[in-house]
Amino acid sequence: MTSAPRHNPFHGTGVALVTPFDASGHVDFAGLRSLVTHCIAGGVDFLVALGTTGESATLSKAEKAAVVDSILEANAGQLPVVLGVGGNDTREVVSALKSVPAGIDGILSVSPYYNKPSQEGIYQHYCQVAAATTLPIILYNVPGRTSSNVTAATTVRIAQDCPNVVAVKEASGQMEQIMAILDQAPEGFEVLSGDDNLTLPMIACGATGVISVSGQAFPAIFSQLVRDARAQNLSAARKGHFALFTLTQDLFAEGNPAGVKSALAHLGICGPAVRLPLWGVSEVLDAKMAGHVARLRSGI
C-alpha cells in the first residue's frame, strides 16, 4: 500500500470497440478488423477491447480470445490496447487477470455489478484486482449498469492505496462527484469520461480524455474535439461537441451497442447485428442513424 504518484498512459480518445456479428450470429472478424483500421485512421489514441459495448457478457471464452487476437493483429502495435476484465466475482476477475495475453497495455475493470457491494466491498475488490496484475488499471464506475455507485471518497482511497490503478472511467453523470475526484485524487491519477456528451465539460474541469462509444463511428470528429478541448481551444471543441450531440443521444436511445452498430452499418464498416438479450434498433431509429451518417459525412 502506498500513496506514491503514478502515471496514466491512456489519454485523449479511447474507443470501446463493438464486437461485430454476421447475420448468423457469429463473430465477424473481417468487420472487426475494418473497425480497428477505421478508428486508427480517424486519429484515436487507444483502443478498448471486450468492454460492455463489446458485448463481452455474451461471448464465450474462446470467442473472447479470438476477438482480442484479431484486434491486436489489426492494430499491429500502432495504439495502446486496453482489455476489459471485470465481474461480480472477485476471485474470477483475479484469475482472469493471470492469463491476460501479451500485447495488452492496460486493464479496464468495471465495479462489481448486481451484488450491490458496500463501499468497503468495492474498495477491497479493487485492492485484490490491483494486486493480481502489474498492468495499469482503469476503474470503471457506471452505476446505471452496476446499480452501485463508486463514491468519490472510495475512488480516491483506491487511487491512494493501489499504485497501478491509474485512472477512472467515470460514467456516473454526477459532475460534482467527478469534480471531487479531480480535486482530491493523488498525483498521476486521472479521470476519463464515460459519457460521450459530458466529455467536453469534464475535460474543461480537468479530465484527460474519454473512453467513447460514438467515437468509433466518427473517430476523426471525436478525437479532434478531444484534442481541441485538451488544448483549451473551447470554441473549436464546442463545434465538434454539438456536431455529435444529437447523434450521441440517439445512439443510446434504444440501448448500447445497438445504436452505434446501426451507425457503423450505414458507414459500411460492419453489420448491425447484436446478440440476445440485446435487440437491434427500430426502423425509426435506424432511419435517424442513416440521417446522422449522411449529415456528418457531408460536413454539416
N, C-alpha and C positions, 0 to 999 in steps of 0.2 A: 504494500500500500504506500502510495506516495502522492504528493501534490506537485511533482516536478512538471515543468512545462512540456508540452508535446507539440508535434507538427501534424497538421491535417493536409494530406496531399491532394484532396479532392475539392477543387474549387471550380467556379464557373458553372457551366451547364452539363449536368449529367442527365442521361435519359434512361428511364425504366422501360426496358425493351419488352414489347409483347412477344409472345410465342405464337407464330403463325401456324394455322392448321389448314389442311386441304379440305375439300368437300366431303371426304370420307372420315374426317376427324383425326387424321394422322398429322404429326408434326411436319410442316412444310419447310424443309431445311433450305431450299433454294430461296424461298421468301424471306427467311431469317437472314441469310447472307446478304440479300438485297437490302434489307432494312439496315443492317450494320454499315454497309457501304454508303447508303443514303445519309445516315447520321454522321459518319466521318466526313463525308464530302460537305455536309452542312456546317461543319465547324464546331461540333460539340466537344466537350473537354474530357468526358469519361462516360463509360457505359455501365449499366446495372443489369445484371442477368438474374432471372428467377426471383424477381420480386412479386408483389401482388399482381401487378399489371402483366407479368409473365405467366399468370395462371398456374403458378407452381403447385398450388394445392391439388390440381387435377393431373399432374404429371407423375408418371412412375419414376422410380429411382433410375432406371436405365434411360428413360427419356430425358430426365434432368441432366445426366452425364453427357448425353449426346448433344443436347442443346448448348451446354457450356462449351463442349469441344468445338461445335460449329461456330459459336460466337468468337472464340479465341482464334480459330483458323481464319475467319473473315477479317478479324481485327488485325491480325499479324503484328501484334506488338505496337500498333500505332497509338492507341489510347489506353489509359488505365482501365481495368475491368474490376468492378465490384460485384461480389456474389451475395445474393440474398440467402441467409441462413438464419432461420428463426422458427419459433414454435411455442407451444404451451406446455412442453415437457422439457425442463432444463437439462435433464440427463441426455435426452435425444439430441438437443441442439449441441451440447458439448461433444457428443460422439460424432456428429456430422462435421464439426469443425476439425476433427482429427484426420479427415480424408479430403480436405479441400485440394483441388487439382493445382498443379503448377501453372503459373501464368495468371493467377488471380492476385490482384493487388490490394484488395480490402474486402471487408465484410459489412453488409447492411443487415442488421438484426432487429426485427420488429419486437416491440414489447409483447409479452405473452398475452394471448387473446383467450376469450371465453372463460377462463378460470377466474378472471377478475381478482388478481392478487392485490394485496395491500402495497403501499409504497415501499415498505421494508422487503416484501417479497420480490418486488421489481428490482430493487437495489441488489439483493442477494443473487438473484438470477443473473444480472449483468456482471457481477463480480466473478461468477463461475464461468460465464461465457468469455470474459476478457482473459481469464487465466488459461483458457483452453487453446489460445492461438497467439502467435506473435504478430499477426497481421493487424493493421489499423482497422478499427471498428467504428461504424456509424450507427448510433442508436436510431430507432425509428419509432416515433410517437404518433400514432394515428387512432385517437380514441373512437372515431366513427366506425372503425372496424374492430378494434380490440375490446371496446366497452370499458376501458380503464385508462384514464389519463396519467401520463408520467409528469408529475408536477415539476415546476422549475427547480424547487429545492432538491428533488430526487435526481434530476438530470445533473445539477451542479455537483451533488455529492458523488455520483458515479464518475463524473469528469475529474474530480479531485483525487479519487482513490484508485482509478484504473487508468494507467498512463497510456495504454494503447487504444482507449476509447477517445477518438479524436474529434468527433462531431455528432450532431443530432440532426436527423431529418425531421423537421417539426411540421406536422400536419394537423395540429390541434385547432388551428384557426383562431387561437386566442392570442391576439397581438400583445397584450400586457404580459402574458406568460412568456412569450418569445422574447420580449424586451428584457424581462427579468433574467433570463438565461444569458442574453448578450451582456448584460450589466455585471453579472456575478460569476460567470464561468472563468476558470483559470486560464492563464496564457496558453495559446495554441489550440484551445478547444473552440470549435466554431459551429455556427448554425447554418444549415441548408434548408431552403424552403421545400416543403412537401405539398404546397398548394400553388399550382401554376399562377393563378390570378392574384396571389399575395406575394409573388416573388419580388416585384419592384418595391413595394413598401417595406418588405423585410430587408432587402439589400440596403435601402435607404437608412434603416436602423442599425445596420452592421452585419447582416448575414453575408456570407461569402459565395453563395451560389444556390443551386436548386437541383433536385432530382425530379425531372419533369416527365409528364405523360405526353402533353401536346407537343413538346419539343422534338419528339421523334417524327412527327408528321411534317413539321415545318422547322427543321433544325437551324436553318440559316437565319430566319427571323428571330427565333427564340434565343439563340446563342448571341446574336448581335444585341438584342435587348439586354441580356445579362452583362455583356461586356460594357455597354453604354452605362448601365446602372452602376456597375462597379467602378467605372471611371468618373462617376458623378456627373455624367452628361445626361441629366434627367429629361431634358426636352426631347432628345432622340429616343431615350428609353421609353418615354410615355407613348411615342408613336408606335413602337413595337408592341408595347403592352396593350394598347387599345386595338391594334390590328388583330390581335389574337384573342381579345377579351370575350367576345360572344362565341367564337369557336370553342374556347375552353369551357364556357358554361354548358354548351350543347354536348361536348364530349362526355360529360358526366351525367347528363340528364336521364339516361336510361341505363346507367351502370358502366363501370370501367372493367375491362378494356373494350367493351363492345363499341363504344363511341369512337375511340381512336382507331380501332380496326376498320370501321366504316370509312373513316377519312383516308386511311392507308390504302384501302381498296380503290377508292376514287383516284388516288395518286398512282395507282398501278404498281404498288410495292409488294403487297401481299393480300390475301383474301380476307373476308370479314368474319370467318367462322370463329366461334368460341365454343368451349366445352360446357356441357351441363354441370352444375345447375345454372350457369350463365346462359343468356339468350341474346341473339342478335338484336340490333336496334329496329324500331318500327320503320315502315316505309316513309312516314312523315319525317322522322329524324334523319333517315338516310338521305332524303332529298335535301334537307338542310345542310348535311355534310357535303353533298355534291356542290351546293351553292358556296359554302365556305372555301372549298378547294378551288373552285373557279375564280372566286374573288381574290384569294391570296396569290394564286398563280399569275393573275393579271396585274398584281401590284397595287390593287385598290385598298 
